[in-house]
Amino acid sequence: MTSHQSIALALRARLDELTRRVDDLEAELRQPLDADFEEQAADLQDDEPLAALEDAGRGEIQRIRMALARIDDGSYGTCVTCGEGIAPARLAAVPTAVQCAGCAGATKSKRT
Ligand SMILES: [Zn+2]
């Protein structure tokens, strides 16, 4: 098994777990509101961190799907910005990375 295949296995396991978690959160968020108004207000407040978690989960699911597609088409481990290889240590730390450390750092400093 190549290292990319073992990363793919780990990513698929993570994807399954995340999908379940986001489904749970979604079910929780869709629960009908309580009739009692105060309870409703409390529910709405409670839902905010849940919605944020759901968003974060969905974002990670997207990144994992992209990484898996890149493993499939053979472009995994290549920086999308400069085309250089992404360091294996970086992929081990951030398996969904699409940029090398240099480009990711440049993007980050441009954003801030
Ligand atoms: Zn790069």
Backbone and ligand atoms as CSV (ligand in chain L), in Angstrom:
chain,resi,resn,atom,element,x,y,z
A,1,MET,N,N,0.849,-1.204,0.000
A,1,MET,CA,C,0.000,0.000,0.000
A,1,MET,C,C,0.880,1.248,0.000
A,2,THR,N,N,0.592,2.179,-0.869
A,2,THR,CA,C,1.376,3.414,-0.866
A,2,THR,C,C,0.915,4.299,0.283
A,3,SER,N,N,1.723,5.305,0.604
A,3,SER,CA,C,1.356,6.174,1.720
A,3,SER,C,C,0.069,6.926,1.406
A,4,HIS,N,N,-0.130,7.230,0.115
A,4,HIS,CA,C,-1.353,7.942,-0.249
A,4,HIS,C,C,-2.589,7.075,-0.041
A,5,GLN,N,N,-2.427,5.774,-0.292
A,5,GLN,CA,C,-3.569,4.876,-0.070
A,5,GLN,C,C,-3.903,4.762,1.409
A,6,SER,N,N,-2.865,4.758,2.263
A,6,SER,CA,C,-3.164,4.680,3.688
A,6,SER,C,C,-3.785,5.991,4.174
A,7,ILE,N,N,-3.372,7.112,3.565
A,7,ILE,CA,C,-4.008,8.390,3.896
A,7,ILE,C,C,-5.470,8.347,3.456
A,8,ALA,N,N,-5.728,7.768,2.272
A,8,ALA,CA,C,-7.099,7.682,1.769
A,8,ALA,C,C,-7.975,6.876,2.727
A,9,LEU,N,N,-7.430,5.786,3.260
A,9,LEU,CA,C,-8.187,4.975,4.212
A,9,LEU,C,C,-8.545,5.783,5.447
A,10,ALA,N,N,-7.549,6.500,5.971
A,10,ALA,CA,C,-7.777,7.312,7.164
A,10,ALA,C,C,-8.802,8.405,6.875
A,11,LEU,N,N,-8.690,9.006,5.680
A,11,LEU,CA,C,-9.619,10.080,5.312
A,11,LEU,C,C,-11.045,9.545,5.162
A,12,ARG,N,N,-11.173,8.336,4.599
A,12,ARG,CA,C,-12.518,7.773,4.428
A,12,ARG,C,C,-13.148,7.493,5.783
A,13,ALA,N,N,-12.337,6.988,6.735
A,13,ALA,CA,C,-12.843,6.719,8.082
A,13,ALA,C,C,-13.307,8.029,8.726
A,14,ARG,N,N,-12.502,9.072,8.548
A,14,ARG,CA,C,-12.826,10.390,9.104
A,14,ARG,C,C,-14.094,10.951,8.433
A,15,LEU,N,N,-14.196,10.716,7.134
A,15,LEU,CA,C,-15.363,11.189,6.379
A,15,LEU,C,C,-16.642,10.530,6.904
A,16,ASP,N,N,-16.572,9.201,7.155
A,16,ASP,CA,C,-17.731,8.482,7.696
A,16,ASP,C,C,-18.154,9.070,9.029
A,17,GLU,N,N,-17.144,9.286,9.888
A,17,GLU,CA,C,-17.418,9.793,11.231
A,17,GLU,C,C,-18.048,11.188,11.147
A,18,LEU,N,N,-17.457,12.037,10.295
A,18,LEU,CA,C,-17.961,13.409,10.153
A,18,LEU,C,C,-19.377,13.421,9.587
A,19,THR,N,N,-19.619,12.560,8.601
A,19,THR,CA,C,-20.942,12.515,7.979
A,19,THR,C,C,-21.989,12.152,9.016
A,20,ARG,N,N,-21.661,11.158,9.856
A,20,ARG,CA,C,-22.587,10.775,10.931
A,20,ARG,C,C,-22.814,11.944,11.879
A,21,ARG,N,N,-21.721,12.618,12.254
A,21,ARG,CA,C,-21.830,13.702,13.215
A,21,ARG,C,C,-22.670,14.855,12.651
A,22,VAL,N,N,-22.434,15.200,11.389
A,22,VAL,CA,C,-23.184,16.301,10.778
A,22,VAL,C,C,-24.662,15.913,10.652
A,23,ASP,N,N,-24.926,14.633,10.335
A,23,ASP,CA,C,-26.314,14.165,10.267
A,23,ASP,C,C,-27.001,14.308,11.625
A,24,ASP,N,N,-26.272,13.939,12.694
A,24,ASP,CA,C,-26.814,14.076,14.052
A,24,ASP,C,C,-27.127,15.531,14.357
A,25,LEU,N,N,-26.177,16.409,14.029
A,25,LEU,CA,C,-26.355,17.835,14.295
A,25,LEU,C,C,-27.552,18.371,13.528
A,26,GLU,N,N,-27.678,17.919,12.290
A,26,GLU,CA,C,-28.764,18.379,11.445
A,26,GLU,C,C,-30.100,17.951,12.040
A,27,ALA,N,N,-30.169,16.700,12.510
A,27,ALA,CA,C,-31.396,16.183,13.123
A,27,ALA,C,C,-31.736,17.029,14.343
A,28,GLU,N,N,-30.716,17.357,15.121
A,28,GLU,CA,C,-30.895,18.164,16.324
A,28,GLU,C,C,-31.406,19.562,15.962
A,29,LEU,N,N,-30.816,20.142,14.923
A,29,LEU,CA,C,-31.191,21.497,14.510
A,29,LEU,C,C,-32.606,21.546,13.946
A,30,ARG,N,N,-33.044,20.425,13.381
A,30,ARG,CA,C,-34.361,20.411,12.739
A,30,ARG,C,C,-35.487,20.114,13.709
A,31,GLN,N,N,-35.138,19.797,14.970
A,31,GLN,CA,C,-36.177,19.499,15.949
A,31,GLN,C,C,-37.155,20.662,16.032
A,32,PRO,N,N,-38.454,20.339,16.062
A,32,PRO,CA,C,-39.442,21.423,16.162
A,32,PRO,C,C,-39.238,22.214,17.453
A,33,LEU,N,N,-39.505,23.500,17.372
A,33,LEU,CA,C,-39.328,24.346,18.551
A,33,LEU,C,C,-40.413,24.045,19.578
A,34,ASP,N,N,-40.055,24.223,20.842
A,34,ASP,CA,C,-41.046,24.045,21.898
A,34,ASP,C,C,-42.078,25.161,21.827
A,35,ALA,N,N,-43.280,24.834,22.244
A,35,ALA,CA,C,-44.372,25.805,22.178
A,35,ALA,C,C,-44.101,26.987,23.107
A,36,ASP,N,N,-43.545,26.688,24.237
A,36,ASP,CA,C,-43.258,27.733,25.215
A,36,ASP,C,C,-42.216,28.716,24.681
A,37,PHE,N,N,-42.555,30.013,24.697
A,37,PHE,CA,C,-41.697,30.998,24.049
A,37,PHE,C,C,-40.294,31.059,24.650
A,38,GLU,N,N,-40.214,31.041,25.987
A,38,GLU,CA,C,-38.897,31.115,26.632
A,38,GLU,C,C,-38.025,29.934,26.226
A,39,GLU,N,N,-38.662,28.782,26.145
A,39,GLU,CA,C,-37.931,27.597,25.725
A,39,GLU,C,C,-37.439,27.774,24.292
A,40,GLN,N,N,-38.283,28.398,23.475
A,40,GLN,CA,C,-37.907,28.646,22.081
A,40,GLN,C,C,-36.664,29.510,22.006
A,41,ALA,N,N,-36.663,30.600,22.803
A,41,ALA,CA,C,-35.526,31.511,22.800
A,41,ALA,C,C,-34.264,30.766,23.211
A,42,ALA,N,N,-34.385,29.929,24.243
A,42,ALA,CA,C,-33.234,29.163,24.714
A,42,ALA,C,C,-32.771,28.195,23.633
A,43,ASP,N,N,-33.738,27.577,22.963
A,43,ASP,CA,C,-33.410,26.638,21.897
A,43,ASP,C,C,-32.640,27.324,20.769
A,44,LEU,N,N,-33.119,28.507,20.410
A,44,LEU,CA,C,-32.473,29.225,19.319
A,44,LEU,C,C,-31.035,29.561,19.684
A,45,GLN,N,N,-30.839,29.965,20.933
A,45,GLN,CA,C,-29.463,30.269,21.358
A,45,GLN,C,C,-28.605,29.014,21.323
A,46,ASP,N,N,-29.203,27.917,21.791
A,46,ASP,CA,C,-28.465,26.655,21.805
A,46,ASP,C,C,-28.070,26.224,20.406
A,47,ASP,N,N,-28.901,26.579,19.438
A,47,ASP,CA,C,-28.668,26.110,18.079
A,47,ASP,C,C,-27.473,26.785,17.404
A,48,GLU,N,N,-27.100,27.966,17.907
A,48,GLU,CA,C,-26.013,28.668,17.223
A,48,GLU,C,C,-24.690,27.903,17.204
A,49,PRO,N,N,-24.220,27.455,18.387
A,49,PRO,CA,C,-22.964,26.669,18.318
A,49,PRO,C,C,-23.139,25.385,17.520
A,50,LEU,N,N,-24.336,24.790,17.585
A,50,LEU,CA,C,-24.580,23.568,16.806
A,50,LEU,C,C,-24.438,23.850,15.315
A,51,ALA,N,N,-25.042,24.976,14.891
A,51,ALA,CA,C,-24.972,25.335,13.475
A,51,ALA,C,C,-23.523,25.598,13.067
A,52,ALA,N,N,-22.759,26.226,13.964
A,52,ALA,CA,C,-21.352,26.493,13.664
A,52,ALA,C,C,-20.582,25.178,13.525
A,53,LEU,N,N,-20.895,24.237,14.427
A,53,LEU,CA,C,-20.253,22.916,14.355
A,53,LEU,C,C,-20.603,22.220,13.053
A,54,GLU,N,N,-21.884,22.345,12.669
A,54,GLU,CA,C,-22.338,21.706,11.433
A,54,GLU,C,C,-21.590,22.302,10.241
A,55,ASP,N,N,-21.470,23.635,10.237
A,55,ASP,CA,C,-20.737,24.308,9.158
A,55,ASP,C,C,-19.297,23.825,9.096
A,56,ALA,N,N,-18.654,23.758,10.272
A,56,ALA,CA,C,-17.258,23.332,10.325
A,56,ALA,C,C,-17.138,21.898,9.811
A,57,GLY,N,N,-18.102,21.055,10.218
A,57,GLY,CA,C,-18.094,19.663,9.779
A,57,GLY,C,C,-18.250,19.560,8.274
A,58,ARG,N,N,-19.194,20.354,7.735
A,58,ARG,CA,C,-19.416,20.334,6.286
A,58,ARG,C,C,-18.172,20.810,5.537
A,59,GLY,N,N,-17.513,21.840,6.083
A,59,GLY,CA,C,-16.297,22.344,5.458
A,59,GLY,C,C,-15.230,21.265,5.401
A,60,GLU,N,N,-15.103,20.522,6.518
A,60,GLU,CA,C,-14.079,19.482,6.538
A,60,GLU,C,C,-14.441,18.348,5.590
A,61,ILE,N,N,-15.742,18.020,5.533
A,61,ILE,CA,C,-16.192,16.967,4.610
A,61,ILE,C,C,-15.806,17.346,3.173
A,62,GLN,N,N,-16.034,18.612,2.815
A,62,GLN,CA,C,-15.669,19.099,1.480
A,62,GLN,C,C,-14.175,18.918,1.221
A,63,ARG,N,N,-13.357,19.311,2.223
A,63,ARG,CA,C,-11.897,19.222,2.044
A,63,ARG,C,C,-11.457,17.770,1.915
A,64,ILE,N,N,-12.103,16.881,2.711
A,64,ILE,CA,C,-11.730,15.468,2.641
A,64,ILE,C,C,-12.124,14.884,1.282
A,65,ARG,N,N,-13.334,15.247,0.804
A,65,ARG,CA,C,-13.772,14.738,-0.508
A,65,ARG,C,C,-12.798,15.181,-1.596
A,66,MET,N,N,-12.349,16.446,-1.477
A,66,MET,CA,C,-11.417,16.983,-2.473
A,66,MET,C,C,-10.096,16.209,-2.403
A,67,ALA,N,N,-9.626,15.954,-1.175
A,67,ALA,CA,C,-8.365,15.215,-1.017
A,67,ALA,C,C,-8.502,13.806,-1.604
A,68,LEU,N,N,-9.649,13.150,-1.346
A,68,LEU,CA,C,-9.855,11.793,-1.871
A,68,LEU,C,C,-9.888,11.807,-3.402
A,69,ALA,N,N,-10.535,12.835,-3.971
A,69,ALA,CA,C,-10.587,12.937,-5.433
A,69,ALA,C,C,-9.179,13.132,-5.985
A,70,ARG,N,N,-8.373,13.915,-5.260
A,70,ARG,CA,C,-7.007,14.161,-5.713
A,70,ARG,C,C,-6.139,12.908,-5.582
A,71,ILE,N,N,-6.418,12.087,-4.561
A,71,ILE,CA,C,-5.687,10.820,-4.438
A,71,ILE,C,C,-6.056,9.933,-5.635
A,72,ASP,N,N,-7.362,9.917,-5.964
A,72,ASP,CA,C,-7.831,9.100,-7.093
A,72,ASP,C,C,-7.205,9.533,-8.410
A,73,ASP,N,N,-7.147,10.844,-8.648
A,73,ASP,CA,C,-6.642,11.283,-9.959
A,73,ASP,C,C,-5.121,11.490,-9.972
A,74,GLY,N,N,-4.485,11.209,-8.837
A,74,GLY,CA,C,-3.027,11.240,-8.816
A,74,GLY,C,C,-2.415,12.607,-8.567
A,75,SER,N,N,-3.256,13.612,-8.323
A,75,SER,CA,C,-2.696,14.946,-8.101
A,75,SER,C,C,-2.473,15.219,-6.620
A,76,TYR,N,N,-2.849,14.242,-5.778
A,76,TYR,CA,C,-2.670,14.425,-4.337
A,76,TYR,C,C,-1.195,14.610,-3.998
A,77,GLY,N,N,-0.939,15.534,-3.064
A,77,GLY,CA,C,0.438,15.748,-2.630
A,77,GLY,C,C,1.177,16.749,-3.485
A,78,THR,N,N,0.475,17.324,-4.487
A,78,THR,CA,C,1.072,18.351,-5.325
A,78,THR,C,C,0.385,19.676,-5.006
A,79,CYS,N,N,1.190,20.715,-4.777
A,79,CYS,CA,C,0.643,22.021,-4.432
A,79,CYS,C,C,-0.181,22.572,-5.604
A,80,VAL,N,N,-1.439,23.005,-5.322
A,80,VAL,CA,C,-2.294,23.525,-6.394
A,80,VAL,C,C,-1.813,24.890,-6.878
A,81,THR,N,N,-0.980,25.538,-6.070
A,81,THR,CA,C,-0.544,26.891,-6.433
A,81,THR,C,C,0.756,26.889,-7.225
A,82,CYS,N,N,1.784,26.179,-6.714
A,82,CYS,CA,C,3.081,26.249,-7.384
A,82,CYS,C,C,3.438,24.946,-8.098
A,83,GLY,N,N,2.648,23.874,-7.866
A,83,GLY,CA,C,2.900,22.616,-8.555
A,83,GLY,C,C,4.031,21.789,-7.970
A,84,GLU,N,N,4.646,22.291,-6.903
A,84,GLU,CA,C,5.696,21.519,-6.235
A,84,GLU,C,C,5.041,20.474,-5.321
A,85,GLY,N,N,5.837,19.437,-4.952
A,85,GLY,CA,C,5.324,18.433,-4.031
A,85,GLY,C,C,5.105,19.028,-2.642
A,86,ILE,N,N,4.055,18.561,-1.982
A,86,ILE,CA,C,3.821,18.976,-0.597
A,86,ILE,C,C,4.601,18.023,0.304
A,87,ALA,N,N,5.329,18.547,1.270
A,87,ALA,CA,C,6.167,17.720,2.141
A,87,ALA,C,C,5.331,16.658,2.845
A,88,PRO,N,N,5.813,15.381,2.844
A,88,PRO,CA,C,5.067,14.305,3.506
A,88,PRO,C,C,4.731,14.640,4.961
A,89,ALA,N,N,5.613,15.352,5.647
A,89,ALA,CA,C,5.355,15.702,7.050
A,89,ALA,C,C,4.136,16.619,7.147
A,90,ARG,N,N,4.011,17.509,6.141
A,90,ARG,CA,C,2.855,18.414,6.134
A,90,ARG,C,C,1.569,17.625,5.854
A,91,LEU,N,N,1.641,16.679,4.915
A,91,LEU,CA,C,0.463,15.857,4.602
A,91,LEU,C,C,0.073,14.986,5.799
A,92,ALA,N,N,1.075,14.542,6.552
A,92,ALA,CA,C,0.787,13.727,7.730
A,92,ALA,C,C,0.051,14.574,8.764
A,93,ALA,N,N,0.449,15.846,8.879
A,93,ALA,CA,C,-0.169,16.735,9.860
A,93,ALA,C,C,-1.510,17.250,9.350
A,94,VAL,N,N,-1.556,17.599,8.054
A,94,VAL,CA,C,-2.778,18.145,7.443
A,94,VAL,C,C,-3.071,17.358,6.171
A,95,PRO,N,N,-3.721,16.181,6.317
A,95,PRO,CA,C,-3.922,15.318,5.141
A,95,PRO,C,C,-4.740,15.975,4.033
A,96,THR,N,N,-5.527,17.006,4.378
A,96,THR,CA,C,-6.364,17.638,3.364
A,96,THR,C,C,-5.686,18.850,2.733
A,97,ALA,N,N,-4.395,19.068,3.050
A,97,ALA,CA,C,-3.690,20.229,2.509
A,97,ALA,C,C,-3.622,20.150,0.984
A,98,VAL,N,N,-3.919,21.262,0.309
A,98,VAL,CA,C,-3.811,21.303,-1.152
A,98,VAL,C,C,-2.673,22.220,-1.584
A,99,GLN,N,N,-2.038,22.856,-0.610
A,99,GLN,CA,C,-0.927,23.748,-0.917
A,99,GLN,C,C,0.285,23.344,-0.087
A,100,CYS,N,N,1.475,23.606,-0.609
A,100,CYS,CA,C,2.681,23.376,0.166
A,100,CYS,C,C,2.733,24.417,1.291
A,101,ALA,N,N,3.593,24.169,2.262
A,101,ALA,CA,C,3.661,25.062,3.425
A,101,ALA,C,C,3.963,26.497,2.993
A,102,GLY,N,N,4.855,26.645,2.011
A,102,GLY,CA,C,5.232,27.975,1.548
A,102,GLY,C,C,4.047,28.743,0.992
A,103,CYS,N,N,3.273,28.108,0.087
A,103,CYS,CA,C,2.125,28.774,-0.533
A,103,CYS,C,C,1.011,28.999,0.489
A,104,ALA,N,N,0.782,28.008,1.362
A,104,ALA,CA,C,-0.255,28.158,2.388
A,104,ALA,C,C,0.093,29.342,3.286
A,105,GLY,N,N,1.372,29.476,3.610
A,105,GLY,CA,C,1.809,30.584,4.453
A,105,GLY,C,C,1.625,31.913,3.728
A,106,ALA,N,N,1.933,31.939,2.422
A,106,ALA,CA,C,1.798,33.167,1.635
A,106,ALA,C,C,0.337,33.575,1.543
A,107,THR,N,N,-0.564,32.556,1.334
A,107,THR,CA,C,-1.992,32.848,1.249
A,107,THR,C,C,-2.494,33.409,2.562
A,108,LYS,N,N,-2.030,32.769,3.666
A,108,LYS,CA,C,-2.486,33.175,4.977
A,108,LYS,C,C,-2.074,34.615,5.267
A,109,SER,N,N,-0.814,34.952,4.947
A,109,SER,CA,C,-0.362,36.303,5.291
A,109,SER,C,C,-1.027,37.348,4.392
A,110,LYS,N,N,-1.442,36.935,3.177
A,110,LYS,CA,C,-2.156,37.868,2.314
A,110,LYS,C,C,-3.543,38.165,2.868
A,111,ARG,N,N,-4.144,37.113,3.459
A,111,ARG,CA,C,-5.511,37.271,3.980
A,111,ARG,C,C,-5.540,38.139,5.218
A,112,THR,N,N,-4.497,38.119,5.995
A,112,THR,CA,C,-4.541,38.853,7.271
A,112,THR,C,C,-4.079,40.284,7.106
L,1,ZN,ZN,ZN,3.216,25.689,-3.314
